[in-house]
Amino acid sequence: MNDPRRLLTGLFRAAIDAASPSHGVARHLPARPRGRTIVLGAGKAAASMAAAVEAAWDGPLEGLVVTRYGHGAPTRRIEVVEAAHPVPDAAGEAAALRILDLARAAGADDLVLCLISGGGSALLAAPAPGLTLEDKREINRALLRSGADIGEMNCVRKHLSAIKGGRLALAAAPAHVVSLVISDVPGDDLSVIASGPTVADATTSADALAILRRYRIEAPARILAHLESAASESAKPGDPRLARVENRLIAAPQMSLEAAADLARAAGVTPLLLGDALEGEARELGKAMAGMALSAARHGAPAAPPCVLLSGGETTVTVRGKGRGGRNAEFLLGLALALNGAPNIWAIAGDTDGIDGSEDNAGALVTPDTLARAAALGLKPRDHLERNDAYSLFAALGDLVTTGPTLTNVNDFRALLVLPPGAAG
């Protein structure tokens, strides 16, 4: 194994490629309707999904999708709007309101084809009646800093929204609604992905209030009043207006892990899939996974070198400092500190959408000499971790992984490569 960096970046690219809309959209398209086909969508992959629909569809199309700034793709018949993520902006609000209007205009003979991927929750910024975009922005910022997981954040978002929590599907009734969904959440819960705009929601407004209390988020009085009212409830399972709704999962984290595993086997490295739904505080997961890698190196368990430990899911970061760094960089810095320069262990972690948090990198790499090289530059890795500044450390080392927007999103990808002594040149 002469180039561990090349293998790890190859595994990451294989994971991204496996989630490309160009592979999954065409296989899951429904039959043409008697009426119109209206394409609506939101998420970091929405534009590339729209382009894939246009390439495969054999009839008339119209519609609108909203994606993150910089994640657009060329389309001819489906309009693409770009908006802010993870904190919503006016462009996202305007797009969401237009999407609702298009859904309401659909008739019983029409097909409403929804393209949903991670990031759609922030991009579909249509506040519930009586609330404002700034209300949603304030709550969103607080949730992002709190350490709440994606399911908790989306529970709150659903109950402050005019479009999430199944409300987009309700707006389109009685049309036939088919959603093609790319999962970015642990467990592939369709009601959580983009806050489930076309999926019945079993959570309640009381759950949303409990989450705000749990994380000590001080919400404005009008938000609390809204959550205490019946009007805040989302569409529930069994609602007859959802009878003509189908939700089809077309890409998921497990598929990407399996693609990376196939590439590892081809390189003569044993893959061990640890799961596609690992959650928790990023730095703590880094410490835990360092323990597994050290066990593999020293004892051949849970796998003997050469092996690679693969995992997906979404960690959280409780922001304490004012540094730069997404959850993958923070995971890796926690990992590097726990490995403490152990030989023959390398790692990569990155967000498959190409953006780690709000930075310009997808993730970063850890090498056996990460801490030594940092020390040679006068850097103090533990101080960087304490001020949530992992990005700056990996940037100084030249170990950021930068892909640019990948136009898909199946959450985070992590690979820890454990090699036999002397295997890496």
C-alpha positions as CSV (number, residue, x, y, z in Angstrom):
1,M,0.0,0.0,0.0
2,N,2.1,2.9,-1.3
3,D,-0.4,5.7,-1.2
4,P,-3.0,5.6,1.6
5,R,-4.1,9.1,0.8
6,R,-5.0,8.1,-2.7
7,L,-7.0,5.1,-1.5
8,L,-8.9,7.1,1.1
9,T,-9.8,9.8,-1.3
10,G,-10.8,7.2,-3.9
11,L,-13.1,5.6,-1.3
12,F,-14.7,9.0,-0.6
13,R,-15.2,9.6,-4.3
14,A,-16.8,6.1,-4.8
15,A,-19.2,6.9,-2.0
16,I,-20.2,10.2,-3.7
17,D,-20.5,8.6,-7.1
18,A,-22.9,5.9,-5.8
19,A,-25.3,8.6,-4.7
20,S,-25.3,10.5,-8.0
21,P,-28.9,11.3,-9.1
22,S,-27.8,10.3,-12.6
23,H,-27.8,6.7,-11.4
24,G,-31.0,6.6,-9.4
25,V,-33.6,9.0,-10.8
26,A,-34.4,7.3,-14.1
27,R,-35.0,3.9,-12.5
28,H,-37.7,5.3,-10.1
29,L,-39.7,7.6,-12.4
30,P,-43.5,6.9,-12.4
31,A,-45.6,6.6,-15.6
32,R,-46.7,9.6,-17.4
33,P,-50.0,11.1,-16.2
34,R,-53.1,12.0,-18.3
35,G,-52.6,15.6,-17.2
36,R,-49.5,17.8,-16.5
37,T,-46.3,16.7,-14.9
38,I,-45.2,19.4,-12.3
39,V,-41.8,18.9,-10.9
40,L,-41.2,20.5,-7.4
41,G,-38.2,20.0,-5.2
42,A,-35.7,21.1,-2.6
43,G,-32.3,20.1,-1.3
44,K,-28.6,20.2,-2.1
45,A,-29.2,17.6,-4.9
46,A,-32.4,19.1,-6.2
47,A,-30.9,20.7,-9.3
48,S,-29.0,17.7,-10.3
49,M,-32.1,15.5,-9.7
50,A,-34.1,17.9,-11.9
51,A,-31.5,17.6,-14.7
52,A,-31.7,13.8,-14.4
53,V,-35.5,14.0,-14.7
54,E,-35.2,16.1,-17.8
55,A,-32.8,13.6,-19.4
56,A,-35.0,10.6,-18.8
57,W,-38.6,12.0,-19.1
58,D,-40.4,11.5,-22.4
59,G,-43.1,14.0,-22.1
60,P,-43.9,17.6,-21.2
61,L,-42.4,19.0,-17.9
62,E,-42.7,22.1,-15.9
63,G,-41.8,23.1,-12.3
64,L,-39.4,24.6,-9.8
65,V,-36.8,23.4,-7.5
66,V,-34.7,25.2,-4.9
67,T,-31.1,24.3,-4.0
68,R,-28.2,25.7,-2.1
69,Y,-26.1,28.6,-3.5
70,G,-23.5,27.1,-5.8
71,H,-25.3,23.7,-6.2
72,G,-27.2,24.6,-9.3
73,A,-27.2,22.5,-12.5
74,P,-28.2,23.4,-16.1
75,T,-31.9,22.6,-16.9
76,R,-34.2,23.6,-19.7
77,R,-37.8,23.1,-18.5
78,I,-37.5,23.0,-14.7
79,E,-36.6,26.3,-13.1
80,V,-33.8,26.2,-10.6
81,V,-33.6,28.7,-7.8
82,E,-30.6,29.0,-5.4
83,A,-31.0,30.0,-1.7
84,A,-29.2,30.0,1.6
85,H,-28.3,26.9,3.7
86,P,-28.2,26.1,6.6
87,V,-29.8,29.4,7.8
88,P,-32.7,30.3,5.4
89,D,-33.0,33.5,3.5
90,A,-35.6,35.5,1.5
91,A,-34.8,33.6,-1.7
92,G,-35.7,30.3,0.0
93,E,-38.9,31.8,1.4
94,A,-40.0,33.1,-2.0
95,A,-39.2,29.8,-3.7
96,A,-41.1,27.8,-1.1
97,L,-44.1,30.0,-1.5
98,R,-44.0,29.6,-5.3
99,I,-43.7,25.8,-4.8
100,L,-46.8,25.8,-2.6
101,D,-48.7,27.8,-5.3
102,L,-47.7,25.3,-8.0
103,A,-48.8,22.4,-5.8
104,R,-52.2,24.0,-5.1
105,A,-52.7,24.4,-8.8
106,A,-52.4,20.7,-9.6
107,G,-55.5,18.8,-10.5
108,A,-56.6,15.2,-10.1
109,D,-55.2,14.1,-13.4
110,D,-51.8,15.7,-12.8
111,L,-48.6,14.2,-11.5
112,V,-46.6,16.2,-8.9
113,L,-43.1,14.8,-9.0
114,C,-41.2,15.9,-5.9
115,L,-37.4,15.8,-5.8
116,I,-36.3,15.8,-2.1
117,S,-32.8,15.6,-0.7
118,G,-30.9,16.7,2.4
119,G,-30.8,20.5,3.0
120,G,-34.4,20.9,1.8
121,S,-35.5,21.8,5.3
122,A,-33.6,25.1,5.4
123,L,-34.2,25.8,1.7
124,L,-38.0,25.4,2.0
125,A,-38.4,28.4,4.2
126,A,-42.1,29.1,4.3
127,P,-43.1,30.2,7.8
128,A,-46.4,29.2,9.2
129,P,-49.1,31.9,9.2
130,G,-48.3,34.5,11.9
131,L,-44.5,33.8,11.9
132,T,-41.7,35.5,10.0
133,L,-38.6,34.4,8.2
134,E,-36.5,36.0,10.9
135,D,-38.4,33.9,13.5
136,K,-37.3,30.8,11.6
137,R,-33.7,32.1,11.1
138,E,-33.4,32.8,14.8
139,I,-34.6,29.3,15.8
140,N,-32.5,27.7,13.1
141,R,-29.3,29.4,14.3
142,A,-30.0,28.4,17.9
143,L,-30.7,24.8,17.0
144,L,-27.4,24.6,14.9
145,R,-25.4,25.8,17.9
146,S,-27.2,23.7,20.5
147,G,-26.0,20.2,19.7
148,A,-29.5,19.0,18.7
149,D,-29.5,16.1,16.2
150,I,-31.1,16.3,12.8
151,G,-34.3,14.6,13.8
152,E,-34.8,17.1,16.7
153,M,-34.0,20.1,14.5
154,N,-36.4,19.0,11.8
155,C,-39.2,18.3,14.4
156,V,-39.1,21.9,15.4
157,R,-38.8,23.1,11.8
158,K,-41.9,21.1,10.8
159,H,-44.1,22.7,13.4
160,L,-43.1,26.2,12.4
161,S,-43.6,25.7,8.7
162,A,-46.3,26.1,6.1
163,I,-44.8,23.4,3.8
164,K,-42.9,20.8,5.8
165,G,-44.4,17.9,7.8
166,G,-46.5,16.6,4.9
167,R,-48.0,20.0,4.1
168,L,-46.7,20.1,0.5
169,A,-48.5,16.9,-0.3
170,L,-51.7,18.2,1.3
171,A,-51.4,21.3,-0.9
172,A,-51.1,19.1,-4.0
173,A,-54.2,16.9,-3.2
174,P,-56.0,15.4,-5.1
175,A,-53.1,15.1,-7.6
176,H,-50.9,12.0,-7.7
177,V,-47.7,12.9,-5.8
178,V,-44.5,10.9,-6.2
179,S,-41.4,11.9,-4.3
180,L,-38.0,10.7,-5.2
181,V,-35.9,11.0,-2.1
182,I,-32.1,11.0,-1.4
183,S,-31.5,10.2,2.3
184,D,-29.1,12.2,4.4
185,V,-30.4,11.1,7.8
186,P,-29.6,8.2,10.1
187,G,-32.0,5.4,9.5
188,D,-33.4,6.9,6.3
189,D,-36.5,8.1,8.0
190,L,-38.5,9.7,5.2
191,S,-40.3,12.0,7.6
192,V,-37.0,13.5,8.7
193,I,-35.3,14.0,5.3
194,A,-35.8,17.7,4.4
195,S,-38.4,17.7,7.2
196,G,-40.7,15.4,5.2
197,P,-42.7,17.8,3.0
198,T,-44.6,14.9,1.4
199,V,-44.6,12.5,4.4
200,A,-47.0,12.1,7.3
201,D,-45.4,13.2,10.6
202,A,-45.9,11.3,13.8
203,T,-44.2,14.0,15.9
204,T,-46.2,16.7,17.6
205,S,-46.0,20.3,18.6
206,A,-45.5,19.2,22.2
207,D,-42.4,17.3,21.0
208,A,-41.1,20.5,19.4
209,L,-41.7,22.5,22.6
210,A,-39.9,19.8,24.6
211,I,-36.8,20.0,22.3
212,L,-36.6,23.8,22.8
213,R,-36.7,23.3,26.5
214,R,-34.2,20.5,26.4
215,Y,-31.6,22.6,24.7
216,R,-32.5,25.8,26.6
217,I,-33.5,27.7,23.5
218,E,-35.3,30.9,24.3
219,A,-37.9,31.3,21.6
220,P,-39.9,34.4,21.0
221,A,-43.4,34.5,22.6
222,R,-45.1,34.3,19.2
223,I,-43.3,31.0,18.4
224,L,-44.2,29.5,21.7
225,A,-47.8,30.6,21.2
226,H,-47.9,29.1,17.7
227,L,-46.5,25.7,19.0
228,E,-49.1,25.7,21.7
229,S,-51.9,26.1,19.1
230,A,-53.7,23.4,17.0
231,A,-52.7,25.2,13.9
232,S,-49.0,24.1,14.3
233,E,-49.8,20.4,13.9
234,S,-48.4,18.7,10.9
235,A,-50.1,16.1,8.6
236,K,-50.6,12.9,10.5
237,P,-50.4,9.2,9.4
238,G,-53.8,8.1,8.1
239,D,-54.8,11.5,6.7
240,P,-57.0,10.6,3.7
241,R,-55.5,13.6,1.8
242,L,-52.3,11.6,1.6
243,A,-53.8,8.6,-0.1
244,R,-52.3,9.3,-3.5
245,V,-48.8,10.0,-2.2
246,E,-45.8,7.8,-2.9
247,N,-42.3,8.3,-1.4
248,R,-39.5,6.4,-3.1
249,L,-36.0,6.2,-1.6
250,I,-33.5,6.3,-4.5
251,A,-30.2,6.8,-2.7
252,A,-29.0,6.3,0.9
253,P,-25.8,6.3,3.0
254,Q,-25.7,2.5,3.1
255,M,-25.4,2.3,-0.7
256,S,-22.5,4.6,-0.6
257,L,-20.7,2.6,2.1
258,E,-21.2,-0.5,0.1
259,A,-19.7,1.1,-3.0
260,A,-16.6,2.2,-0.9
261,A,-16.4,-1.3,0.5
262,D,-16.3,-2.8,-3.1
263,L,-13.4,-0.5,-4.0
264,A,-11.5,-1.4,-0.8
265,R,-11.8,-5.1,-1.6
266,A,-10.5,-4.5,-5.1
267,A,-7.4,-2.8,-3.5
268,G,-6.8,-5.9,-1.2
269,V,-8.1,-4.2,1.9
270,T,-10.8,-5.8,4.1
271,P,-13.8,-3.4,4.7
272,L,-15.7,-3.4,7.9
273,L,-19.0,-1.6,7.7
274,L,-19.8,-0.1,11.1
275,G,-23.2,1.3,10.2
276,D,-24.7,4.2,8.2
277,A,-26.4,5.9,11.2
278,L,-23.6,6.8,13.7
279,E,-24.5,9.9,15.7
280,G,-23.2,11.8,18.7
281,E,-20.8,14.6,19.5
282,A,-18.2,14.7,16.7
283,R,-15.1,14.8,18.9
284,E,-16.4,11.9,21.1
285,L,-17.1,9.7,18.1
286,G,-13.6,10.4,16.9
287,K,-12.2,9.2,20.3
288,A,-14.4,6.0,20.1
289,M,-13.4,5.2,16.6
290,A,-9.7,5.7,17.4
291,G,-10.1,3.0,20.0
292,M,-11.5,0.6,17.3
293,A,-8.7,1.4,14.9
294,L,-6.0,0.9,17.6
295,S,-7.6,-2.5,18.5
296,A,-7.4,-3.5,14.9
297,A,-3.8,-2.5,14.7
298,R,-2.7,-4.2,17.9
299,H,-5.0,-7.2,18.1
300,G,-6.5,-7.8,14.7
301,A,-10.0,-7.1,16.0
302,P,-12.6,-6.1,14.9
303,A,-10.6,-6.8,11.7
304,A,-7.0,-7.6,10.9
305,P,-4.8,-5.1,8.9
306,P,-5.0,-4.2,6.1
307,C,-8.5,-3.1,6.8
308,V,-10.7,-0.1,6.6
309,L,-13.5,0.9,9.1
310,L,-16.3,2.5,7.2
311,S,-19.2,4.4,8.7
312,G,-21.9,7.0,7.9
313,G,-24.4,9.1,9.7
314,E,-24.4,12.7,11.1
315,T,-22.6,13.8,14.2
316,T,-23.2,17.0,16.0
317,V,-21.0,19.8,17.3
318,T,-21.8,21.8,20.4
319,V,-20.2,25.2,19.6
320,R,-18.1,26.6,22.4
321,G,-15.5,28.6,20.6
322,K,-15.3,30.9,17.6
323,G,-13.1,28.9,15.3
324,R,-13.7,27.5,11.9
325,G,-14.6,23.8,11.3
326,G,-17.4,21.6,10.4
327,R,-18.4,18.3,12.1
328,N,-16.1,16.2,10.0
329,A,-13.0,18.3,10.7
330,E,-13.9,18.2,14.4
331,F,-14.4,14.4,14.3
332,L,-11.0,14.0,12.7
333,L,-9.2,16.3,15.2
334,G,-10.8,14.3,18.1
335,L,-9.6,11.1,16.3
336,A,-6.1,12.4,15.8
337,L,-5.7,13.4,19.4
338,A,-6.9,10.0,20.6
339,L,-4.6,8.1,18.2
340,N,-1.7,10.2,19.5
341,G,0.5,9.5,16.5
342,A,-0.1,5.8,16.3
343,P,1.7,4.4,13.3
344,N,-0.1,2.9,10.2
345,I,-3.5,4.5,10.8
346,W,-4.9,6.9,8.3
347,A,-8.4,8.5,8.1
348,I,-10.7,10.6,6.0
349,A,-14.0,12.1,6.8
350,G,-16.2,14.3,4.7
351,D,-19.7,15.4,3.9
352,T,-20.9,13.8,0.6
353,D,-22.4,17.1,-0.5
354,G,-18.9,18.6,-0.6
355,I,-19.4,21.2,2.1
356,D,-18.4,20.4,5.7
357,G,-20.8,22.6,7.7
358,S,-20.5,26.1,6.2
359,E,-16.9,25.9,5.1
360,D,-15.4,25.4,1.6
361,N,-14.0,21.9,2.2
362,A,-15.8,18.6,2.2
363,G,-13.6,17.2,5.0
364,A,-10.0,16.4,5.8
365,L,-7.4,13.7,6.2
366,V,-5.6,12.4,9.2
367,T,-2.1,10.8,8.9
368,P,0.1,9.0,11.5
369,D,2.2,12.2,11.7
370,T,-0.7,14.8,11.9
371,L,0.2,15.8,15.5
372,A,3.9,15.9,14.8
373,R,3.5,18.1,11.7
374,A,1.1,20.4,13.7
375,A,3.7,20.7,16.5
376,A,6.4,21.6,14.0
377,L,4.3,24.5,12.8
378,G,3.8,25.7,16.4
379,L,0.1,24.6,16.4
380,K,-1.6,23.2,19.5
381,P,-4.3,20.7,18.3
382,R,-6.1,20.4,21.6
383,D,-6.5,24.2,21.7
384,H,-7.9,24.1,18.2
385,L,-10.4,21.5,19.3
386,E,-11.5,23.5,22.3
387,R,-12.3,26.5,20.2
388,N,-14.0,24.5,17.4
389,D,-11.2,25.5,15.0
390,A,-10.3,22.2,13.3
391,Y,-10.5,23.7,9.9
392,S,-7.7,26.1,10.5
393,L,-5.4,23.3,11.7
394,F,-6.0,21.0,8.7
395,A,-5.7,23.9,6.4
396,A,-2.3,24.7,7.8
397,L,-1.3,21.1,7.3
398,G,-2.5,21.0,3.7
399,D,-4.9,18.2,4.6
400,L,-8.3,19.6,3.8
401,V,-10.3,17.6,1.2
402,T,-11.9,20.0,-1.2
403,T,-14.3,18.7,-3.9
404,G,-16.7,21.6,-4.4
405,P,-20.4,21.0,-4.5
406,T,-21.0,17.3,-5.5
407,L,-24.7,17.9,-6.3
408,T,-25.8,15.0,-4.1
409,N,-26.0,14.4,-0.4
410,V,-26.1,11.1,1.6
411,N,-24.6,12.6,4.7
412,D,-21.1,12.1,6.2
413,F,-18.6,9.4,5.1
414,R,-15.8,8.2,7.4
415,A,-13.0,5.7,6.6
416,L,-10.2,4.6,9.0
417,L,-7.5,2.7,7.2
418,V,-5.3,0.4,9.3
419,L,-2.2,-1.0,7.6
420,P,0.3,-3.6,8.6
421,P,3.7,-2.3,9.7
422,G,5.8,-1.2,6.7
423,A,2.9,-1.3,4.3
424,A,2.7,2.5,3.6
425,G,5.4,4.1,1.7
